């Protein structure tokens, strides 16, 4: 298990002790490391009077802490010399007006965000010593307003261990000196090659505060993904031979904390849950409400739906014990079916609708992309099997799609059996035709991901996984087929390709936006 002191940024495991009923270190991390029943508190569901998990909610996302800094100075006239550089800062009033302008722009961003921001008071620097002190602060992002200080001040503000975004003005206010020389002097150090550690051309914004907003969204998503703790039923894994390294990559690249629960422990917890009459009754009531609410068609046995709600309580309790809101199930088409007397498909769908991140297959080739996309979009995500792209389209499918794909409204659904087993309860979610989608295609080695924009064309009913969607591909099908690696894809409503690519570059993962 990663030591908390090794995390570059705060993570769920560091913030969640108040939600834990046992210490996070009682969970054993790693492939094959089972959490035996002796490490758990007394059976979670043994007593009907015991507090149930209905009050346990997803954790509030960590806020992105931003330190804005205006790097500006006033220059004194010296006759018969070139005493001032480019830029519109000639008096103290010019500087004071710029501070007001910056504060108003940031207040507008903070008021319209869909993600958590903690914007610190604006600082002003004009020397290296002050710049170094600010650079070593407690922020996640240093937002540098590069007005007219010399390059040594900008370099001192840039801490490669943190994230830096540089803003310069062209005509949204007084023109900045660094509108001229950001590329050639700051990024390239007066040579052809890029040479500024921790910053590249993607981190430069000219004039438009909206360009700051999507970068903040990307970094907030990345902050919440790094160090994420995930409960792994049956242990972490990766699809195919290429995915054998995936759990180790999740730990090293993404700093994830993978907490294993073995199937024997799960079986005992499900048995305890079914002996809790109060819980069973409540789950039956919740299943009845689910089946009556919205556009729902039941096309399997009702008992499978009720058992899915019981399994949801077990999973929520495991997440609560671990102090996290993320879970995945290995061997989900195998032993768990007999253990739970249903499939995990509907359970995972319900958890995603409730704001948790819940995935089948424990495939850590793709799970980091799901956690990242969830926090970037603030919406549920859909882990899916792709088919072969052709004729400008591709079919994606799985049995665990969320219904609340836009984060608010429930899509129509048919509750069927899980296809491969023809057993249990699996949702066939009817995604909205014409809906724009983000699709992410991770590679096995976490070196180069691909993404593209799609549009929902249809919800067919082929003999494949139940939630199945035909989508158009915005971009070259030949390039998609040539560049696709890995296996599983991750999908959500909306277009978040810019944010995803920006976040990945912070981890030195290459990104191909097929729809750019």
C-alpha positions as CSV (number, residue, x, y, z in Angstrom):
1,X,0.0,0.0,0.0
2,X,1.3,3.4,-0.9
3,X,2.3,5.5,2.1
4,X,0.3,8.7,2.3
5,X,3.4,10.8,2.4
6,X,4.3,9.6,-1.1
7,X,1.2,11.1,-2.8
8,X,1.9,14.2,-4.9
9,X,-1.7,15.4,-4.3
10,X,-4.4,14.7,-1.8
11,X,-6.4,11.6,-2.4
12,X,-9.6,10.0,-1.1
13,X,-7.7,7.7,1.3
14,X,-6.1,10.7,3.0
15,X,-9.4,12.6,3.4
16,X,-11.8,9.9,4.4
17,X,-10.9,8.8,8.0
18,X,-14.0,10.5,9.3
19,X,-16.1,8.2,7.1
20,X,-14.3,5.0,8.2
21,X,-15.4,2.6,10.9
22,X,-12.1,0.8,10.7
23,X,-8.7,2.2,9.9
24,X,-7.8,2.2,6.2
25,X,-4.6,0.2,6.9
26,X,-6.6,-2.9,7.9
27,X,-7.3,-3.3,4.1
28,X,-4.6,-5.3,2.4
29,X,-3.6,-4.0,-1.0
30,X,-2.4,-6.0,-4.0
31,X,-3.2,-9.0,-6.2
32,X,-3.9,-12.1,-4.2
33,X,-4.0,-10.2,-0.9
34,X,-7.4,-11.1,0.5
35,X,-9.1,-9.3,3.3
36,X,-10.1,-12.1,5.5
37,X,-13.2,-12.0,7.7
38,X,-11.2,-11.7,10.8
39,X,-10.1,-8.2,9.8
40,X,-13.6,-7.0,9.5
41,X,-15.7,-5.7,12.4
42,X,-18.5,-7.9,13.7
43,X,-20.7,-9.0,10.8
44,X,-22.0,-5.9,9.0
45,X,-25.5,-7.1,8.8
46,X,-25.8,-9.5,11.8
47,X,-28.0,-7.2,13.8
48,X,-31.3,-5.8,12.5
49,X,-30.7,-2.8,14.8
50,X,-27.3,-2.1,13.3
51,X,-27.1,1.1,11.3
52,X,-27.6,0.4,7.6
53,X,-25.7,2.0,4.8
54,X,-28.5,4.0,3.3
55,X,-27.0,7.2,4.7
56,X,-23.6,6.5,3.1
57,X,-23.1,8.9,0.1
58,X,-20.3,9.4,-2.4
59,X,-17.5,11.5,-1.0
60,X,-17.4,15.2,-1.9
61,X,-14.7,15.7,-4.6
62,X,-11.5,17.4,-3.4
63,X,-11.3,21.0,-4.4
64,X,-8.6,22.2,-6.7
65,X,-6.6,24.8,-4.8
66,X,-5.4,27.7,-7.1
67,X,-2.9,30.4,-6.3
68,X,-3.2,33.4,-8.7
69,X,-0.1,35.5,-8.9
70,X,0.4,38.8,-10.8
71,X,4.0,39.1,-11.8
72,X,4.3,42.9,-12.4
73,X,6.6,45.8,-11.8
74,X,7.0,49.5,-12.6
75,X,10.0,50.7,-14.6
76,X,11.6,54.1,-14.0
77,X,12.4,56.4,-16.9
78,X,16.0,56.7,-17.9
79,X,16.7,59.3,-20.5
80,X,18.3,58.2,-23.8
81,X,17.9,54.5,-22.9
82,X,15.4,51.8,-23.7
83,X,14.2,51.9,-20.1
84,X,10.9,50.0,-20.4
85,X,9.8,46.7,-22.0
86,X,6.5,46.1,-23.8
87,X,3.4,46.2,-21.7
88,X,0.7,48.5,-20.5
89,X,1.7,48.9,-16.9
90,X,3.0,52.4,-16.3
91,X,1.4,53.5,-13.0
92,X,0.3,52.0,-9.8
93,X,-3.3,52.5,-10.9
94,X,-2.6,50.3,-13.9
95,X,-1.6,47.5,-11.5
96,X,-4.5,48.1,-9.2
97,X,-7.0,48.1,-12.1
98,X,-5.5,44.8,-13.3
99,X,-5.9,43.2,-9.8
100,X,-9.6,44.1,-9.9
101,X,-9.9,42.7,-13.4
102,X,-8.3,39.4,-12.4
103,X,-10.5,39.1,-9.3
104,X,-13.7,39.6,-11.3
105,X,-12.7,37.1,-13.9
106,X,-11.9,34.4,-11.3
107,X,-15.0,35.1,-9.4
108,X,-17.0,34.5,-12.6
109,X,-15.3,31.2,-13.1
110,X,-15.9,30.2,-9.5
111,X,-19.5,31.0,-9.8
112,X,-20.2,28.9,-12.9
113,X,-18.1,25.8,-12.2
114,X,-19.4,22.3,-11.9
115,X,-16.4,21.2,-9.9
116,X,-14.8,22.3,-6.7
117,X,-12.4,25.3,-6.7
118,X,-10.6,26.9,-3.8
119,X,-9.1,30.2,-5.3
120,X,-6.7,31.8,-2.9
121,X,-6.2,35.6,-2.6
122,X,-4.3,37.1,-5.5
123,X,-0.7,37.7,-4.8
124,X,1.6,40.2,-6.5
125,X,5.4,39.7,-7.0
126,X,8.2,41.6,-8.6
127,X,11.3,39.7,-7.4
128,X,12.7,36.2,-7.3
129,X,12.8,35.7,-3.5
130,X,9.0,36.4,-3.2
131,X,8.3,34.3,-6.2
132,X,10.1,31.3,-4.8
133,X,8.2,31.6,-1.5
134,X,4.9,31.6,-3.3
135,X,5.9,28.7,-5.6
136,X,6.4,26.5,-2.6
137,X,2.9,27.1,-1.1
138,X,0.1,24.6,-0.5
139,X,-1.7,25.2,-3.8
140,X,-2.3,22.6,-6.5
141,X,-2.1,25.1,-9.4
142,X,-0.2,28.3,-9.7
143,X,-2.0,30.6,-12.1
144,X,0.6,33.1,-13.3
145,X,-0.5,36.4,-14.8
146,X,2.8,37.1,-16.6
147,X,2.5,40.9,-17.0
148,X,6.0,42.3,-17.3
149,X,8.5,40.9,-14.8
150,X,11.8,39.5,-16.1
151,X,12.1,35.8,-16.9
152,X,13.9,34.9,-13.6
153,X,10.8,35.8,-11.7
154,X,8.6,33.7,-13.9
155,X,11.0,30.8,-13.6
156,X,11.1,31.2,-9.8
157,X,7.3,31.0,-9.7
158,X,7.3,27.8,-11.7
159,X,7.5,24.8,-9.4
160,X,7.8,21.6,-11.5
161,X,6.3,19.6,-8.6
162,X,3.0,21.5,-9.0
163,X,0.9,22.5,-11.9
164,X,1.3,25.9,-13.5
165,X,-0.9,27.8,-16.0
166,X,0.3,31.0,-17.5
167,X,-2.1,33.8,-18.5
168,X,-1.2,36.7,-20.7
169,X,-3.2,39.6,-22.2
170,X,-3.4,40.6,-25.8
171,X,-6.5,42.9,-25.9
172,X,-8.6,41.9,-22.9
173,X,-6.8,44.5,-20.9
174,X,-3.4,46.2,-20.8
175,X,-1.2,44.2,-23.1
176,X,1.4,42.0,-21.4
177,X,5.1,41.9,-22.2
178,X,4.9,38.1,-22.1
179,X,2.3,38.1,-24.9
180,X,5.5,38.7,-27.0
181,X,8.0,36.4,-25.5
182,X,6.3,33.5,-23.6
183,X,7.2,31.0,-26.3
184,X,10.7,32.0,-27.3
185,X,12.1,33.1,-23.9
186,X,10.1,31.4,-21.2
187,X,9.2,28.0,-22.9
188,X,12.2,27.7,-25.2
189,X,14.9,29.7,-23.3
190,X,16.0,31.4,-26.6
191,X,16.7,28.1,-28.4
192,X,14.6,25.9,-30.6
193,X,13.9,23.2,-28.0
194,X,11.3,23.5,-25.2
195,X,13.2,23.9,-21.9
196,X,10.8,25.0,-19.1
197,X,10.3,22.1,-16.6
198,X,6.7,21.6,-15.6
199,X,5.1,23.8,-18.3
200,X,4.6,23.5,-22.1
201,X,2.6,25.3,-24.7
202,X,-0.7,23.6,-23.5
203,X,-0.4,25.6,-20.3
204,X,-0.5,29.0,-21.9
205,X,-3.8,31.0,-22.1
206,X,-4.2,34.3,-23.9
207,X,-7.0,36.6,-23.0
208,X,-9.9,34.1,-22.6
209,X,-10.8,33.1,-19.0
210,X,-13.0,30.3,-20.4
211,X,-9.7,28.6,-21.5
212,X,-8.8,28.6,-17.8
213,X,-12.0,27.0,-16.8
214,X,-11.7,23.8,-18.8
215,X,-8.1,23.4,-17.7
216,X,-9.2,23.7,-14.1
217,X,-11.8,21.1,-14.7
218,X,-9.2,18.7,-16.1
219,X,-6.8,19.3,-13.2
220,X,-9.6,18.9,-10.6
221,X,-10.4,15.6,-12.3
222,X,-6.8,14.5,-12.2
223,X,-6.4,15.5,-8.5
224,X,-9.3,13.4,-7.5
225,X,-8.1,10.4,-9.6
226,X,-4.5,10.4,-8.3
227,X,-4.4,8.3,-5.1
228,X,-8.0,7.0,-5.5
229,X,-8.8,4.1,-3.2
230,X,-10.8,1.4,-4.9
231,X,-12.3,-1.7,-3.2
232,X,-11.5,-4.7,-5.5
233,X,-13.9,-7.6,-5.0
234,X,-11.8,-10.7,-6.0
235,X,-8.7,-8.6,-6.4
236,X,-7.5,-6.1,-9.0
237,X,-6.7,-7.4,-12.5
238,X,-6.3,-6.4,-16.2
239,X,-7.9,-7.8,-19.3
240,X,-5.8,-10.2,-21.4
241,X,-2.1,-10.8,-21.5
242,X,-1.5,-7.1,-22.2
243,X,-3.3,-6.2,-19.0
244,X,-1.3,-8.2,-16.6
245,X,0.7,-5.2,-15.5
246,X,-2.4,-3.0,-15.1
247,X,-2.7,-3.1,-11.3
248,X,1.0,-2.2,-10.9
249,X,0.5,0.7,-13.4
250,X,-2.5,1.8,-11.5
251,X,-0.5,2.0,-8.3
252,X,2.6,3.6,-9.8
253,X,1.3,6.0,-12.4
254,X,-2.1,6.8,-10.8
255,X,-1.0,6.2,-7.2
256,X,-4.2,4.2,-6.7
257,X,-4.8,2.3,-3.5
258,X,-6.3,-1.1,-4.4
259,X,-8.0,-2.8,-1.5
260,X,-8.8,-6.5,-2.1
261,X,-11.9,-8.2,-0.7
262,X,-11.8,-12.0,-1.3
263,X,-14.9,-13.9,-2.5
264,X,-15.1,-15.9,0.7
265,X,-15.5,-12.7,2.7
266,X,-18.1,-11.4,0.2
267,X,-20.1,-14.6,0.5
268,X,-20.2,-14.3,4.3
269,X,-21.3,-10.6,4.1
270,X,-24.1,-11.5,1.6
271,X,-25.3,-14.3,3.9
272,X,-25.3,-11.9,6.9
273,X,-27.2,-9.3,4.8
274,X,-29.9,-11.8,3.8
275,X,-30.4,-12.7,7.5
276,X,-31.1,-9.1,8.3
277,X,-34.9,-8.9,8.0
278,X,-35.0,-5.1,8.1
279,X,-32.5,-4.8,5.4
280,X,-34.1,-7.4,3.2
281,X,-37.5,-5.7,3.6
282,X,-36.1,-2.3,2.8
283,X,-34.3,-3.6,-0.3
284,X,-37.6,-5.2,-1.5
285,X,-39.3,-1.8,-1.1
286,X,-36.5,0.0,-2.9
287,X,-36.7,-2.5,-5.8
288,X,-40.5,-1.9,-6.0
289,X,-39.9,1.8,-6.2
290,X,-37.2,1.4,-8.8
291,X,-39.5,-0.7,-11.0
292,X,-42.3,1.7,-10.8
293,X,-40.3,5.0,-11.3
294,X,-39.7,6.2,-14.8
295,X,-39.7,4.1,-17.9
296,X,-38.8,0.7,-16.6
297,X,-39.7,-2.7,-18.1
298,X,-39.0,-5.8,-16.0
299,X,-38.2,-8.8,-18.2
300,X,-36.5,-11.1,-15.7
301,X,-37.5,-12.5,-12.3
302,X,-38.2,-9.9,-9.6
303,X,-36.1,-11.7,-7.0
304,X,-33.0,-11.0,-9.1
305,X,-33.7,-7.2,-8.8
306,X,-34.3,-7.5,-5.0
307,X,-31.0,-9.4,-4.7
308,X,-29.3,-6.7,-6.7
309,X,-30.4,-4.1,-4.1
310,X,-29.2,-6.3,-1.3
311,X,-25.8,-6.6,-3.1
312,X,-25.8,-2.8,-3.4
313,X,-26.0,-2.6,0.4
314,X,-23.1,-5.0,0.8
315,X,-21.0,-3.0,-1.7
316,X,-21.8,0.3,0.0
317,X,-20.9,-1.1,3.4
318,X,-17.5,-2.3,2.0
319,X,-16.9,1.2,0.5
320,X,-17.9,2.8,3.8
321,X,-15.5,0.5,5.7
322,X,-12.7,1.4,3.3
323,X,-13.5,5.1,3.4
324,X,-14.0,5.4,-0.3
325,X,-16.7,5.6,-3.0
326,X,-15.3,3.4,-5.7
327,X,-15.6,-0.4,-6.2
328,X,-14.9,-3.0,-8.8
329,X,-15.8,-6.7,-9.2
330,X,-13.5,-9.3,-10.6
331,X,-14.9,-12.7,-11.8
332,X,-18.2,-10.9,-12.3
333,X,-19.4,-13.5,-14.8
334,X,-18.2,-16.4,-12.5
335,X,-18.5,-17.2,-8.8
336,X,-20.2,-14.0,-7.7
337,X,-23.4,-15.1,-9.6
338,X,-23.8,-18.1,-7.3
339,X,-22.7,-16.2,-4.2
340,X,-25.2,-13.3,-4.7
341,X,-28.0,-15.3,-6.5
342,X,-28.0,-12.6,-9.1
343,X,-25.5,-10.8,-11.3
344,X,-23.6,-7.7,-10.3
345,X,-24.8,-5.8,-13.4
346,X,-27.8,-3.9,-12.0
347,X,-26.0,-3.3,-8.7
348,X,-23.2,-1.5,-10.4
349,X,-25.6,0.5,-12.5
350,X,-27.5,1.6,-9.4
351,X,-24.3,2.6,-7.6
352,X,-23.1,4.7,-10.6
353,X,-26.5,6.4,-10.7
354,X,-26.1,7.3,-7.1
355,X,-22.7,9.0,-7.7
356,X,-20.3,6.2,-6.9
357,X,-17.8,4.8,-9.4
358,X,-18.5,1.1,-9.8
359,X,-17.0,-1.1,-12.5
360,X,-17.2,-4.7,-13.6
361,X,-14.2,-7.0,-14.4
362,X,-11.6,-5.2,-12.2
363,X,-9.8,-4.2,-15.4
364,X,-7.3,-1.6,-14.3
365,X,-6.3,-1.0,-17.9
366,X,-9.5,1.0,-18.3
367,X,-10.6,1.8,-14.7
368,X,-8.3,4.8,-14.3
369,X,-9.9,6.3,-17.4
370,X,-13.3,5.8,-15.8
371,X,-12.4,7.5,-12.5
372,X,-10.7,10.4,-14.4
373,X,-13.7,10.9,-16.8
374,X,-16.1,10.7,-13.9
375,X,-14.4,13.5,-12.0
376,X,-13.8,15.6,-15.2
377,X,-17.5,15.3,-16.3
378,X,-19.2,15.2,-12.9
379,X,-21.4,12.4,-14.4
380,X,-21.6,8.6,-14.4
381,X,-19.4,6.8,-16.9
382,X,-20.0,3.6,-18.9
383,X,-17.3,0.9,-19.1
384,X,-17.9,-1.0,-22.3
385,X,-16.8,-3.6,-24.8
386,X,-16.1,-2.1,-28.3
387,X,-16.8,-3.9,-31.5
388,X,-15.1,-3.4,-34.9
389,X,-15.5,0.2,-36.2
390,X,-16.8,0.3,-39.7
391,X,-18.8,2.6,-42.1
392,X,-18.4,5.6,-39.8
393,X,-19.8,3.9,-36.7
394,X,-19.2,1.4,-33.9
395,X,-21.3,-0.6,-31.5
396,X,-20.4,-0.4,-27.8
397,X,-22.0,-2.7,-25.2
398,X,-21.9,-4.0,-21.6
399,X,-24.4,-5.0,-19.0
400,X,-23.7,-2.3,-16.4
401,X,-24.6,1.0,-18.0
402,X,-25.8,3.7,-15.6
403,X,-29.3,5.2,-16.3
404,X,-28.5,8.7,-15.1
405,X,-26.0,9.3,-17.8
406,X,-26.4,13.1,-17.7
407,X,-26.0,13.1,-14.0
408,X,-29.7,14.1,-13.5
409,X,-32.3,12.3,-15.4
410,X,-33.0,8.5,-15.7
411,X,-32.9,7.1,-19.2
412,X,-35.5,4.4,-20.1
413,X,-34.4,0.9,-19.2
414,X,-35.4,-2.8,-19.8
415,X,-34.3,-5.1,-16.9
416,X,-33.2,-8.4,-18.5
417,X,-31.0,-11.3,-17.7
418,X,-27.3,-10.9,-18.0
419,X,-26.7,-12.1,-21.6
420,X,-23.8,-14.7,-21.2
421,X,-25.4,-16.4,-18.2
422,X,-29.1,-15.7,-19.1
423,X,-29.5,-15.2,-15.3
424,X,-29.8,-12.4,-12.9
425,X,-30.7,-8.7,-13.6
426,X,-29.0,-6.5,-16.1
427,X,-30.1,-3.1,-17.4
428,X,-30.6,-2.4,-21.1
429,X,-30.3,1.4,-20.9
430,X,-31.8,3.3,-23.9
431,X,-29.4,6.1,-24.4
432,X,-30.7,9.3,-25.9
433,X,-30.5,9.4,-29.7
434,X,-28.4,12.3,-31.0
435,X,-26.5,12.6,-27.7
436,X,-22.8,13.6,-28.0
437,X,-20.5,11.2,-26.3
438,X,-16.9,11.1,-25.1
439,X,-15.2,7.8,-25.8
440,X,-11.8,7.0,-24.3
441,X,-9.6,4.1,-25.6
442,X,-6.7,3.3,-23.1
443,X,-3.8,1.2,-24.1
444,X,-2.4,-1.7,-22.1
445,X,0.9,0.0,-21.2
446,X,-0.6,3.4,-20.3
447,X,1.6,5.1,-22.8
448,X,-0.8,6.5,-25.4
449,X,-4.6,6.8,-25.1
450,X,-7.0,7.6,-27.9
451,X,-10.3,9.5,-27.7
452,X,-13.1,10.5,-30.0
453,X,-16.5,12.2,-30.1
454,X,-19.4,10.0,-30.9
455,X,-23.2,10.5,-31.3
456,X,-25.8,8.0,-30.3
457,X,-27.4,6.6,-33.4
458,X,-29.5,3.7,-32.0
459,X,-30.0,1.3,-29.2
460,X,-30.2,-2.1,-31.0
461,X,-31.1,-5.4,-29.4
462,X,-28.4,-7.8,-30.6
463,X,-27.4,-11.0,-28.9
464,X,-24.6,-9.3,-27.0
465,X,-24.3,-7.4,-23.7
466,X,-27.6,-5.8,-22.8
467,X,-26.8,-2.1,-22.8
468,X,-25.7,-1.7,-26.4
469,X,-25.4,1.5,-28.4
470,X,-24.6,2.2,-32.0
471,X,-22.5,5.5,-32.2
472,X,-21.1,7.5,-35.0
473,X,-17.4,8.2,-35.0
474,X,-16.2,11.8,-35.5
475,X,-12.9,11.2,-37.2
476,X,-11.2,8.7,-39.4
477,X,-12.3,5.0,-39.0
478,X,-9.0,3.9,-40.6
479,X,-7.1,5.9,-38.0
480,X,-9.2,4.5,-35.2
481,X,-8.6,0.9,-36.3
482,X,-4.9,1.6,-36.9
483,X,-4.3,3.3,-33.5
484,X,-6.6,1.3,-31.2
485,X,-4.9,-0.6,-28.4
486,X,-6.0,-2.2,-25.2
487,X,-9.6,-3.5,-25.1
488,X,-12.3,-1.9,-22.9
489,X,-13.4,1.7,-23.6
490,X,-14.9,4.3,-21.3
491,X,-17.8,6.5,-22.4
492,X,-19.8,9.4,-20.9
493,X,-22.3,12.0,-22.1
494,X,-20.8,15.3,-23.5
495,X,-17.5,16.1,-25.0
496,X,-14.5,16.2,-22.6
497,X,-11.7,15.3,-25.0
498,X,-9.7,18.5,-24.4
499,X,-9.8,18.0,-20.6
500,X,-8.8,14.4,-20.8
501,X,-5.9,15.0,-23.1
502,X,-4.7,17.9,-20.9
503,X,-4.8,15.8,-17.8
504,X,-3.0,12.9,-19.4
505,X,-0.1,15.0,-20.5
506,X,0.5,15.9,-16.8
507,X,1.3,12.2,-16.4
508,X,3.4,12.0,-19.6
509,X,0.7,9.8,-21.3
510,X,0.4,10.6,-25.0
511,X,-3.0,11.4,-26.3
512,X,-4.6,11.2,-29.8
513,X,-7.8,13.2,-30.2
514,X,-9.3,11.6,-33.3
515,X,-12.0,14.3,-33.4
516,X,-9.7,17.3,-33.2
